[in-house]
Amino acid sequence: MGIQVNEEQKEFHLFNGEVSYIFRVIEKSGQLEHLYYGRNITHRRSFKHLIEREVRPSCNRFEGDHTSSFEHIKQEYPAFGTTDYRYPAHRITRSDGSSVTDFQYTGYQIIKGKPSLAPLPATYVEEKEEADTLVITLYDSVLHCTLRLSYTIYRNRNVICRNACFVNEGSESVYVNNAMSASLDLPDDQYEMVHLAGAWARETHKETKKITKGIQSIYSARGASSHVHNPFLALKRLDATEHSGEVMGFSLVYSGNFLAQVEVDTYQVTRVMMGINPFLFKWKLNAEESFQTPECVMVYSDEGLNGMSQSYHALYRDRLVRGYWRDRDRPVLINNWEATYFNFNEEKILSIVDTARELGIELFVLDDGWFGERNDDTSSLGDWFANKKKLPGGIEGLSAKVNEAGMKFGLWFEPEMVCRGTRLFEEHPDWIIQTPGRTASHGRNQFVLDFSRPEVVEHVFTLMDNILKKAEISYIKWDMNRYITEAYSPSLQADQQGEVFHRYILGVYQLLGRITDNYPEILLESCAGGGARFDPGMLYYSPQIWTSDNTDAVERLKIQSGASLVYPLSSIGSHVSEIPNHQVGRLTPIESRANTAYFGTFGYELDPGKLNKEEKQQVKQQVAFFKQYRGLIRKGSFYRLQADADLNDVAWMVVSKDEAIVLSFRILAKPNDSYRRLKLKGLEPEKLYKIEGKETTHYGDELMNAGIILSEDYTGRAQEFWQREKPGDFASELFILKAVKD
């Protein structure tokens, strides 16, 4: 298990009983040829039989060798310009303008454990025995550059993590124009591509399509991973389903511009690449400097999409999220945004706090509008000092009163932005990202601070630190409400302007790191106008992320189902909001709003003082329910039993050793419907389970193979159809299962 090297053949085999990854060094060229990725296979002394060579009408690398066309060789980290005409994994330009590279193998190293990628976020190990890392070293003697390709295989996870690092060992600068984190050539094209697409208020909708010849890709060039595409794609076999068949997942631990691309050539070879988007990227690599790519996390599953998802969930929950809150249950919170928007004062806030505390809610979060002269979205970002007209005692005084009332206090920031007319803007007008001589576009009446500059990051940290060190703050909501336009930084030379986007996100990571290092017990939730930066890079710093500004329970079925393809429930920010819903105007029962929100971090986005007596009692019961089961929801195995966004019925399930929660949600009611059965997953076949509220018990194999019979007769009495109590639209039901003795 781990990594085996066939020294004579220069073959490398990463395997762990679940997955195998095999490649070799090509004798003549010193480049790397990919041989196999998939279900675990037995190690042998030679994998030479997996090499594919044939004379084809093409250019060949070596005279007299008509099988040396790199266009027809599966590669590990391909270059362009030396007989391979497909898109490359890297491109480096010399001072003379040439961009042909020839990195040749010089050696390898096997490391127990997993080295850090600082200052970039990455997955990690706590014990060296958890993983093994193979580092392949290659050298280009004309560029005088070293390329290090790293492969980490976890011992007990079907996960392989990859990254690349370029080191300039010459005396002249070179320019890195493209540096993918991973590239993989697969032997056929019988796959569907699955990815997550959307827009503001409808993020992470699952998209599936058969791959075809040519290029199909998802990307961001917005400065953030974006609402539009998530830095993830999967290739699934045509017959693969949620719970069966082969699936390969690719997820990038990065929060900026990215590219995830699938290219199918005329011989049905499929090339997958993932990394920083080469568009608008150009990194000046000076002598003795290095450039490190982000990490690409690859998951292989032969148990369908849900099997892939569970691998990502376990890894990201336990070995990407860090710190105090990684293994702790999250507090039930209430946020005042949809309750008050900008129209609040201390008296109003404390009335919300008093009612929320009576309902069992544990944390109050003060959202936008507490600082400067902020009464709408046209001013004050960057003036991070309290508006004393609204809050006479400032944040320090309000947080003390909230804590004295028996609740924790949380605070909203948007640290990366500034508005005109603020003290920060007047003192440092050159600190915004803008191109000389061009109009500086605004978004939500705000401009992006130039976080590629260390002095800007330092200044914003000081402003935040002045508040955090004085007040009793347990939670930060970190927002980001616009993308980057007119990308330019006056602090960089002309030949470094292609570095702005990447340096910006490194600055964001630096500030996040300083805040979490200085205040390790603060629960930080990332937000970016909802889900515009819901990515693994942010999870490294914030254990939960606001999934979408759309809080409608029905829309959240699609959004949260999509997010769960990669991200664990413990990371999915999900709240119960008031009705009519503020994003779509829909009226949904409070039970269904809560049932959807349970499958996440759970909280409320409403004014509890406006609830009637019956609704308050329901909220009290909901809060108690989540407190009882939040450990199961955070740590259990999640199954999408029915999750297609185009279907009328959605079903989710989270299960641990002896208990489970099942959600059945019907969006639109149907008259005189057929019988329905919901087949469960993840139970122990021979264990006996009791379904709460029902008299009978059932063995696990029965529940998984025969299923639960769903009924619209919620009264439990045998009645004619027109006499029954009808569930109506947007109806849902929770089933609580607990193992019992036979």
C-alpha positions in Angstrom: 0.0 0.0 0.0 1.1 3.6 -0.6 3.7 4.1 -3.3 5.7 1.5 -5.1 8.5 2.3 -7.6 9.7 -0.1 -10.3 13.2 1.3 -10.4 14.4 -0.4 -13.6 11.4 0.6 -15.6 11.0 3.9 -13.8 7.3 3.2 -13.1 5.4 4.7 -10.2 2.3 3.1 -8.7 0.2 4.9 -6.1 -2.4 2.5 -4.6 -4.3 1.9 -1.3 -6.7 -1.0 -1.9 -9.4 1.3 -3.4 -7.6 3.2 -6.1 -4.5 2.9 -8.3 -2.6 5.6 -10.2 0.3 4.5 -12.5 2.7 6.5 -14.7 6.3 6.1 -15.9 9.2 7.9 -17.3 9.6 7.7 -21.1 13.1 6.5 -21.8 14.1 8.7 -24.8 12.5 11.9 -23.7 12.6 11.8 -19.9 9.0 13.0 -19.9 6.1 11.3 -18.0 3.6 9.0 -19.5 0.3 8.2 -17.8 -0.7 4.5 -17.8 -3.7 4.0 -15.5 -6.1 5.6 -13.1 -9.1 3.8 -11.6 -10.1 0.9 -9.3 -7.2 -0.6 -7.4 -5.1 -3.2 -9.2 -2.4 -5.5 -7.9 1.1 -4.2 -8.1 3.5 -6.0 -10.4 7.2 -5.6 -11.4 6.4 -4.1 -14.7 3.4 -2.3 -16.3 5.0 -2.2 -19.7 2.0 -3.9 -21.2 -0.1 -0.8 -20.6 2.1 1.3 -22.9 0.2 2.2 -26.2 2.2 2.9 -29.3 1.3 2.8 -33.0 2.5 4.5 -36.2 0.1 7.4 -37.0 0.1 10.2 -39.6 1.7 12.8 -37.3 4.8 14.7 -36.4 7.3 12.6 -34.3 9.7 13.8 -31.7 12.6 11.6 -32.6 14.0 10.9 -36.1 13.5 7.3 -37.2 10.9 6.7 -34.5 7.5 6.9 -36.0 5.7 6.2 -32.7 7.1 9.2 -30.8 4.3 11.7 -31.5 3.3 13.2 -28.1 -0.1 13.9 -29.7 -0.8 10.2 -29.3 0.9 9.6 -25.9 -1.0 9.9 -22.6 0.9 12.3 -20.4 1.1 13.5 -16.9 1.9 17.2 -17.3 2.0 17.9 -21.1 3.6 20.8 -23.0 2.7 22.4 -26.3 5.0 22.7 -29.3 6.9 19.4 -29.4 4.4 17.3 -31.4 1.5 17.6 -28.9 -1.2 19.9 -30.3 -3.7 19.5 -27.5 -4.0 22.2 -24.8 -1.0 22.0 -22.5 -0.8 21.9 -18.7 1.9 24.6 -18.6 3.4 27.3 -20.8 6.5 29.3 -19.9 7.9 32.2 -22.0 11.6 33.2 -22.1 13.0 36.7 -22.6 13.5 36.0 -26.3 9.7 35.2 -26.6 10.1 31.5 -27.1 7.7 29.2 -25.1 8.8 25.6 -26.0 9.6 23.7 -22.8 11.3 20.3 -22.3 11.2 19.2 -18.7 13.0 15.9 -18.3 13.0 13.6 -15.3 15.8 13.9 -12.9 14.6 12.0 -9.8 12.0 11.3 -7.2 11.4 11.5 -3.5 8.8 9.7 -1.3 7.7 11.6 1.8 5.7 10.1 4.6 2.7 12.4 5.2 1.8 15.5 3.2 3.8 18.6 3.0 2.1 22.0 3.5 1.5 24.3 0.5 1.6 27.5 2.5 0.7 30.3 1.7 -1.9 28.3 -0.2 -4.7 26.4 1.6 -4.6 22.6 1.1 -5.7 19.4 2.7 -3.5 18.0 5.4 -2.7 15.1 7.7 -2.4 15.0 11.5 -0.2 11.8 11.5 2.4 11.0 8.9 0.9 7.5 8.5 -2.3 8.9 7.0 -0.7 9.5 3.6 2.3 9.2 1.4 3.6 11.8 -1.1 5.6 11.2 -4.3 7.5 14.2 -5.6 8.8 13.9 -9.2 11.5 16.3 -10.2 12.1 17.4 -13.8 14.5 19.9 -15.3 14.6 22.1 -18.4 18.3 22.8 -19.2 17.5 25.6 -21.6 15.1 27.4 -19.2 17.2 26.5 -16.2 13.9 25.7 -14.4 12.9 22.8 -12.2 9.4 21.4 -12.2 8.2 19.5 -9.1 5.1 17.4 -9.5 3.6 16.2 -6.2 1.1 13.3 -5.7 -0.3 12.5 -2.3 -2.3 9.3 -1.8 -4.2 8.9 1.5 -4.0 5.5 3.0 -7.7 5.1 3.9 -9.4 7.4 1.4 -9.9 7.0 -2.3 -8.2 10.4 -2.7 -5.2 11.6 -4.7 -4.0 15.2 -4.3 -1.9 16.9 -7.0 0.0 20.1 -7.4 2.9 21.5 -9.4 5.8 23.9 -8.4 8.1 25.7 -10.8 11.5 26.9 -9.6 13.7 29.3 -11.6 17.3 28.2 -11.1 18.7 30.4 -13.8 19.9 34.0 -13.8 17.2 35.5 -16.1 13.5 36.0 -15.4 10.9 33.8 -17.2 7.1 34.2 -17.4 4.7 31.5 -16.3 1.7 31.9 -18.6 -0.1 28.7 -17.6 0.4 26.4 -14.7 -2.3 23.8 -14.2 -2.5 22.0 -10.8 -3.3 18.6 -12.5 -3.7 17.1 -16.0 -5.0 13.6 -16.7 -5.2 11.7 -20.0 -7.9 9.0 -20.1 -8.1 6.2 -22.7 -11.7 6.8 -23.9 -14.5 9.3 -24.0 -17.4 7.3 -22.6 -18.2 9.8 -19.9 -20.8 12.4 -18.9 -19.4 15.7 -17.4 -21.1 16.8 -14.2 -20.6 20.3 -12.9 -22.2 23.0 -10.8 -23.5 26.1 -12.5 -25.8 29.0 -11.7 -26.0 32.7 -10.8 -26.7 34.8 -7.8 -29.7 33.3 -5.9 -29.5 30.0 -7.9 -26.0 28.7 -7.3 -24.7 25.2 -7.5 -27.3 23.7 -9.8 -26.2 20.3 -11.1 -25.5 20.1 -14.8 -24.9 16.9 -16.7 -23.9 16.4 -20.4 -22.2 13.8 -22.5 -18.7 14.9 -23.4 -18.0 15.3 -27.1 -14.9 15.9 -29.3 -13.3 19.2 -28.7 -13.2 21.3 -25.6 -15.9 21.7 -22.9 -15.0 23.7 -19.9 -16.1 25.7 -16.9 -14.2 28.7 -15.6 -14.1 32.0 -13.7 -12.3 35.2 -14.8 -14.2 37.3 -12.1 -11.6 37.3 -9.4 -13.6 34.7 -7.3 -14.6 31.2 -7.9 -18.0 32.7 -8.7 -21.7 32.1 -8.6 -21.6 31.0 -12.2 -19.3 27.9 -11.9 -17.9 26.0 -8.9 -14.3 24.8 -9.1 -15.4 21.2 -9.5 -16.2 18.8 -12.2 -16.8 15.0 -12.3 -16.6 12.5 -15.1 -19.1 9.7 -14.7 -19.5 6.6 -16.9 -22.7 6.7 -18.9 -24.4 4.0 -16.8 -23.3 5.5 -13.5 -26.0 6.7 -11.1 -26.1 8.3 -7.7 -25.2 5.0 -6.1 -23.5 2.8 -8.6 -20.9 3.0 -11.4 -17.5 4.7 -11.9 -17.1 8.4 -11.2 -14.0 10.6 -11.1 -14.2 13.9 -9.2 -11.8 16.9 -9.6 -12.0 19.7 -7.0 -9.6 22.8 -6.8 -8.6 24.1 -3.4 -8.6 27.7 -4.7 -10.9 30.8 -4.5 -9.8 32.9 -7.5 -9.9 32.6 -11.3 -9.9 28.9 -12.3 -10.2 26.7 -15.4 -11.6 23.1 -15.4 -11.4 21.7 -18.9 -12.2 18.5 -20.7 -10.7 17.9 -24.1 -11.6 14.9 -26.3 -9.3 14.3 -29.3 -10.0 12.5 -32.6 -8.8 9.2 -31.1 -11.4 9.5 -28.2 -8.7 10.3 -25.6 -10.1 12.5 -22.8 -7.8 15.1 -21.2 -8.9 16.7 -18.0 -7.1 19.7 -16.6 -7.7 21.9 -13.6 -5.9 24.9 -12.2 -5.6 28.7 -12.2 -7.3 30.2 -15.3 -4.5 31.1 -17.9 -6.7 33.9 -19.2 -5.2 37.2 -17.8 -2.6 35.3 -15.9 1.2 35.9 -16.4 3.6 35.4 -13.5 7.1 36.8 -13.6 9.4 34.2 -12.1 12.7 35.8 -11.2 15.9 34.0 -10.5 15.8 31.7 -7.5 12.0 32.3 -7.1 9.3 29.6 -7.2 5.7 29.5 -8.2 3.3 27.1 -6.5 0.0 26.0 -8.0 -3.1 25.3 -5.9 -4.1 21.7 -5.0 -6.3 19.6 -7.1 -8.2 16.9 -5.2 -9.1 13.8 -7.2 -11.6 11.3 -6.0 -12.3 7.9 -7.6 -15.6 6.2 -6.8 -17.1 2.9 -8.1 -20.2 3.7 -6.0 -21.6 6.5 -8.1 -21.9 10.2 -7.5 -22.9 9.7 -3.9 -19.9 7.6 -3.2 -17.7 10.3 -4.6 -19.5 12.9 -2.5 -19.0 11.0 0.7 -15.3 10.8 0.0 -15.1 14.6 -0.5 -17.3 15.2 2.6 -15.1 13.1 4.9 -11.9 14.6 3.6 -13.0 18.3 3.6 -14.8 18.0 6.9 -11.8 16.3 8.7 -8.7 17.3 6.8 -9.4 20.6 5.1 -11.4 22.5 7.7 -9.2 23.3 10.7 -9.1 24.7 14.1 -11.4 25.1 17.1 -14.7 24.5 15.2 -13.7 21.6 13.0 -15.0 18.9 15.4 -17.6 21.0 17.3 -21.3 21.3 16.8 -22.2 24.8 15.5 -24.5 27.1 17.4 -28.1 27.8 16.2 -28.0 31.4 15.0 -30.4 34.2 14.0 -29.3 36.9 11.6 -31.1 40.2 11.4 -30.6 40.9 7.7 -34.0 39.8 6.3 -35.6 40.9 9.6 -34.5 44.6 9.4 -32.1 45.1 6.5 -30.5 48.5 7.3 -33.4 49.8 9.4 -32.5 49.0 13.0 -31.2 50.4 16.3 -30.0 49.0 19.5 -33.5 48.7 21.0 -34.8 46.7 17.9 -31.7 44.4 18.0 -32.1 43.7 21.7 -35.8 42.9 21.2 -34.9 40.3 18.6 -32.2 38.9 20.9 -34.7 38.6 23.8 -37.3 36.7 21.8 -34.7 34.5 20.1 -33.2 33.5 23.4 -36.6 32.4 24.7 -36.9 30.2 21.6 -33.5 28.5 22.4 -31.4 30.2 19.7 -27.8 30.5 20.8 -26.1 33.2 18.7 -27.3 36.6 17.3 -25.5 37.9 14.2 -25.6 41.7 13.4 -25.5 42.0 9.6 -24.8 45.0 7.3 -25.5 48.5 8.4 -23.8 48.9 11.8 -20.9 51.1 10.8 -20.0 54.5 9.4 -23.2 56.2 8.1 -24.5 53.0 6.5 -28.3 53.3 6.0 -28.3 51.8 2.5 -25.8 50.2 0.2 -24.4 53.4 -1.2 -21.9 54.3 1.6 -19.5 53.6 4.4 -17.7 50.3 3.5 -14.2 50.7 4.8 -15.2 52.9 7.8 -15.2 50.0 10.2 -16.3 51.9 13.3 -19.8 51.8 14.8 -22.7 54.1 13.9 -23.4 55.6 17.3 -26.8 56.9 16.2 -27.9 53.3 15.8 -25.7 51.8 18.5 -24.9 54.3 21.3 -22.6 51.9 23.0 -20.9 50.8 19.8 -20.2 47.2 19.0 -18.4 46.8 22.4 -21.5 47.9 24.3 -24.0 45.9 22.1 -22.0 42.7 22.2 -21.8 43.0 26.0 -25.5 43.3 26.3 -26.2 40.4 24.0 -23.8 38.2 26.0 -25.3 39.3 29.3 -28.7 38.3 27.8 -27.4 34.8 27.5 -26.6 34.7 23.7 -23.4 34.8 21.8 -22.7 37.8 19.4 -21.7 37.7 15.8 -20.8 40.5 13.4 -20.9 41.1 9.6 -17.9 42.5 7.7 -17.1 43.1 4.1 -13.3 43.7 4.5 -12.3 43.6 0.8 -14.5 46.6 -0.3 -14.7 50.4 0.0 -17.2 53.1 -0.9 -16.5 56.6 -2.1 -16.8 59.3 0.6 -15.3 57.1 3.4 -12.3 58.0 5.4 -10.4 55.0 3.9 -11.2 56.1 0.3 -10.3 59.7 1.0 -7.0 58.8 2.6 -6.0 56.1 0.1 -7.8 56.6 -3.3 -5.1 54.7 -5.0 -5.9 51.5 -3.0 -8.7 50.4 -5.2 -8.3 48.1 -8.2 -8.6 50.2 -11.3 -6.8 50.8 -14.6 -5.2 54.2 -15.3 -7.2 56.2 -17.7 -10.2 53.9 -17.6 -13.6 54.2 -15.8 -13.6 52.3 -12.5 -16.8 50.2 -12.6 -18.8 49.9 -9.4 -20.9 47.1 -8.1 -23.4 47.6 -5.3 -21.9 51.1 -5.1 -18.5 49.8 -4.0 -15.0 49.2 -5.2 -12.5 46.4 -4.6 -9.5 47.1 -2.4 -6.2 46.1 -3.9 -5.4 43.1 -1.7 -2.4 42.3 -3.9 -0.7 45.1 -1.8 0.5 44.0 1.7 0.0 47.4 3.1 -3.7 47.3 2.2 -4.1 43.9 3.9 -2.3 45.2 7.0 -4.5 48.3 7.2 -7.8 46.3 7.0 -6.5 43.9 9.6 -5.8 46.8 11.9 -9.4 48.1 11.5 -10.9 44.7 12.1 -8.6 44.0 15.0 -9.5 47.2 16.8 -13.1 46.0 16.9 -12.5 42.3 17.6 -10.1 42.8 20.5 -12.5 45.1 22.4 -15.9 43.5 21.8 -17.3 40.1 22.9 -17.5 38.5 19.4 -18.0 34.8 18.8 -18.7 34.8 15.1 -17.8 36.7 11.9 -19.8 36.7 8.7 -17.2 37.7 6.0 -19.0 39.0 2.9 -17.8 39.9 -0.6 -20.5 41.4 -2.9 -18.8 42.2 -6.2 -16.3 40.8 -8.7 -13.1 42.4 -9.8 -13.1 44.7 -12.9 -10.4 46.8 -14.5 -7.8 44.5 -12.9 -4.6 46.6 -12.4 -2.3 47.4 -9.5 0.0 50.5 -9.5 2.2 48.6 -7.0 3.2 46.1 -9.8 5.4 46.7 -12.8 3.9 46.5 -16.3 5.2 43.0 -16.9 3.6 41.9 -13.6 0.0 43.0 -14.2 -0.9 39.4 -15.0 -0.3 38.6 -11.4 -3.0 40.8 -9.9 -5.8 38.2 -9.7 -3.6 35.6 -8.0 -1.9 38.1 -5.7 -5.3 39.4 -4.7 -6.6 36.0 -3.5 -3.3 35.4 -1.7 -3.9 38.7 0.1 -7.4 37.5 1.0 -5.9 34.2 2.4 -3.3 36.3 4.3 -6.0 38.3 6.1 -8.2 35.3 6.7 -5.1 33.6 8.2 -4.3 36.5 10.5 -7.9 36.8 11.8 -8.2 33.0 12.5 -4.7 32.8 14.0 -5.4 35.8 16.4 -9.0 34.8 17.2 -9.0 31.0 16.9 -12.3 30.5 18.8 -14.3 32.8 16.6 -16.6 30.9 14.2 -16.0 32.4 10.8 -18.6 32.0 8.0 -17.6 33.0 4.5 -20.2 34.7 2.3 -19.8 36.2 -1.1 -23.2 37.6 -2.1 -24.3 34.1 -1.2 -22.3 31.4 -2.9 -19.8 33.3 -5.1 -16.9 31.9 -3.2 -18.2 28.5 -2.0 -15.0 26.6 -2.6 -12.4 24.4 -0.8 -10.0 27.3 -0.5 -12.4 29.3 1.7 -13.2 26.1 3.8 -9.6 26.0 4.9 -10.3 29.2 6.9 -14.1 29.2 7.4 -15.7 25.9 8.5 -19.0 27.0 7.0 -20.1 29.1 4.0 -23.3 30.9 3.3 -24.6 28.8 0.4 -26.9 31.3 -1.2 -28.7 34.6 -0.5 -31.8 32.7 -1.7 -33.4 31.3 1.5 -36.5 29.8 -0.2 -36.9 26.2 0.9 -37.8 24.9 -2.5 -34.9 26.7 -4.3 -32.6 25.5 -1.6 -33.4 21.9 -2.5 -31.6 22.4 -5.8 -28.9 24.6 -4.3 -28.0 22.4 -1.4 -28.3 19.1 -3.4 -25.8 20.6 -5.8 -23.4 21.8 -3.1 -23.5 18.4 -1.5 -21.8 16.9 -4.5 -18.6 18.1 -3.0 -19.1 19.9 0.3 -20.1 18.3 3.7 -23.4 19.3 5.4 -21.4 20.9 8.2 -20.2 23.6 5.7 -23.6 24.4 4.1 -25.0 27.6 5.7 -28.8 27.1 5.7 -31.5 29.2 7.4 -35.3 29.4 7.9 -36.6 32.7 6.6 -39.9 34.5 6.8 -42.7 34.3 4.2 -43.5 35.5 1.6 -39.9 34.6 0.8 -37.8 37.7 0.0 -36.2 36.2 -3.1 -39.1 34.5 -4.9 -42.3 35.5 -2.9 -43.2 31.9 -2.2 -45.3 30.8 0.7 -44.0 27.6 2.3 -44.9 25.9 5.6 -42.5 26.6 8.4 -42.1 22.9 8.9 -40.7 22.5 5.3 -38.5 25.5 5.7 -36.9 24.0 8.7 -36.8 20.5 7.2 -34.6 21.8 4.4 -32.5 23.9 6.6 -31.7 21.1 9.0 -29.4 19.6 6.4 -26.8 22.2 6.9 -25.6 24.5 9.8 -29.2 25.7 10.6 -30.4 29.1 11.8 -33.0 31.8 11.2 -33.3 34.8 9.0 -36.4 36.6 10.3 -37.8 38.7 13.0 -39.0 36.3 15.7 -41.2 39.0 17.3 -43.4 38.9 14.2 -44.2 35.2 14.7 -47.5 34.2 16.3 -47.8 32.0 19.4 -48.1 28.8 17.4 -45.1 29.7 15.1 -43.0 30.5 18.1 -43.7 27.1 19.6 -42.8 25.5 16.3 -39.5 27.4 16.2 -38.8 26.3 19.8 -39.4 22.7 18.8 -37.2 23.1 15.7 -34.3 24.5 17.6 -34.6 21.7 20.2 -34.7 19.1 17.4 -31.6 20.5 15.7 -29.7 20.6 19.0 -30.5 17.0 19.6 -29.4 15.8 16.2 -26.8 18.3 15.0 -24.0 15.9 15.9 -25.5 13.3 13.6 -26.0 15.9 10.8 -22.5 17.2 11.1 -20.7 13.8 11.2 -23.1 11.3 9.6 -23.0 9.9 6.0 -25.2 11.9 3.7 -27.2 10.3 0.9 -29.1 12.0 -1.9 -31.9 9.5 -2.2 -33.8 11.6 -4.8 -32.1 14.8 -5.8 -32.6 15.6 -9.4 -33.5 19.3 -9.6 -36.1 18.6 -12.4 -38.1 16.1 -10.3 -41.0 17.0 -8.1 -39.8 14.8 -5.2 -36.6 15.3 -3.3 -35.3 13.0 -0.6 -32.2 13.3 1.5 -30.8 11.1 4.3 -28.0 11.3 6.9 -27.1 8.2 8.8 -24.7 7.2 11.6 -24.2 3.8 13.2 -27.5 3.6 15.1 -29.7 6.5 13.9 -30.7 8.3 10.8 -32.8 11.3 9.6 -34.7 11.1 6.3 -36.3 14.0 4.5 -39.1 13.5 1.9 -40.1 16.7 0.2 -42.9 16.9 -2.5 -42.8 20.3 -4.2 -46.2 20.3 -5.9 -49.1 18.2 -4.7 -50.7 15.6 -6.9 -54.3 14.3 -7.0 -55.1 10.7 -6.5 -51.4 9.8 -6.7 -49.9 6.4 -7.1 -48.2 4.5 -4.2 -44.6 5.6 -3.6 -41.8 3.9 -1.8 -38.6 5.6 -0.7 -35.6 3.2 -0.5 -33.1 4.1 2.1 -29.3 3.8 2.1 -26.4 3.3 4.6 -28.3 1.2 7.2 -27.0 -2.0 8.8 -28.9 -4.8 7.0 -29.4 -7.0 10.0 -30.2 -4.2 12.5 -33.8 -3.5 13.6 -34.9 0.1 13.3 -37.8 1.9 14.9 -39.3 4.8 12.9 -40.3 7.5 15.4 -44.1 7.9 15.6 -44.8 4.5 14.0 -45.6 1.3 15.8 -43.8 -1.1 13.6 -40.1 -1.9 13.4 -38.1 -2.8 10.3 -34.8 -4.4 9.5 -32.2 -2.4 7.7 -32.3 -4.6 4.6 -36.1 -4.1 4.3 -35.8 -0.4 4.5 -33.1 -0.3 1.9 -34.6 -2.8 -0.5 -38.4 -2.5 0.0 -38.4 1.0 1.3 -40.7 3.2 3.3 -44.2 3.5 1.9 -45.1 7.2 1.6 -48.7 8.3 2.1 -50.5 11.5 1.6 -53.0 10.5 4.3 -51.2 12.3 7.2 -54.1 11.7 9.6 -53.5 8.0 9.8 -57.2 7.2 9.4 -58.7 5.3 6.5 -60.8 7.9 4.7 -62.1 8.6 1.2 -59.8 10.9 -0.8 -62.0 13.9 -0.6 -62.3 13.6 3.1 -58.6 13.5 3.9 -56.5 16.3 5.2 -54.4 17.3 2.1 -50.7 18.1 2.6 -50.8 20.8 -0.2 -47.8 22.1 -2.1 -44.3 22.2 -0.6 -45.1 19.5 1.9 -42.3 17.5 3.6 -41.9 14.8 6.2 -39.0 13.8 8.4 -38.5 10.2 9.4 -36.3 9.6 12.5 -34.8 6.1 12.7 -33.2 4.5 15.7 -31.7 1.1 16.0 -33.4 -1.1 18.6 -32.8 -4.5 20.0 -34.7 -7.4 18.4 
